[in-house]
């Protein structure tokens, strides 16, 4: 009887260790998947882009052109397109001083409207209408308050801009 309890205790102890080990392994896999999820997304995007570009590279390869030359030409074209898009986006957004000037113009217009409505329709308290609007315009956040968040997102995007071209290059150089 004593031997049976001993075997049962050993069996339960071994099962507990196995279950704990399996749970640990599953936890490590889930954590690794969660940690590398942004990179996995970049690799998937790179694979799709390489898959779409591969017929162009194959066309040039059938014309007896080394595979590296069309890949390089495509990368230069993509860099030019990204540069032109970045330039277009940069020029289309106002500068911070222009935003501050627009904000001041809105506040001035609101004050003039408030004065006009108070003089024209004095039976209603227009301060209750215009003051909250002016306070919300005045309390608008400055871009410098958002700088750490912006730098963090730029760092994440720059890592993707490094990973995606590298993966595209590897996928295209390996052929199929």
DARA-V644131 format. One record per pair of residues at least 24 apart in sequence whose ideal C-beta (glycine too) atoms are under 7 Angstrom apart, sorted by the first residue. I is the first residue (numbers start at 1). J is the second residue. D is the distance in whole Angstrom. If there is no record, write none. Layout:
BEGIN
i=I j=J d=D
i=I j=J d=D
END
This chain:
BEGIN
i=39 j=163 d=6
i=42 j=160 d=5
i=42 j=163 d=4
i=42 j=164 d=5
i=43 j=167 d=5
i=45 j=164 d=6
i=46 j=164 d=5
i=46 j=167 d=3
i=46 j=168 d=5
i=46 j=171 d=7
i=47 j=171 d=6
i=49 j=168 d=5
i=50 j=168 d=5
i=50 j=171 d=4
i=50 j=172 d=5
i=53 j=172 d=6
i=54 j=172 d=6
i=57 j=172 d=6
i=67 j=173 d=7
i=71 j=169 d=7
i=71 j=172 d=5
i=71 j=173 d=7
i=75 j=165 d=7
i=96 j=143 d=6
i=103 j=137 d=6
i=103 j=140 d=6
i=106 j=137 d=6
i=107 j=134 d=6
i=107 j=137 d=6
i=107 j=138 d=7
i=110 j=134 d=5
END
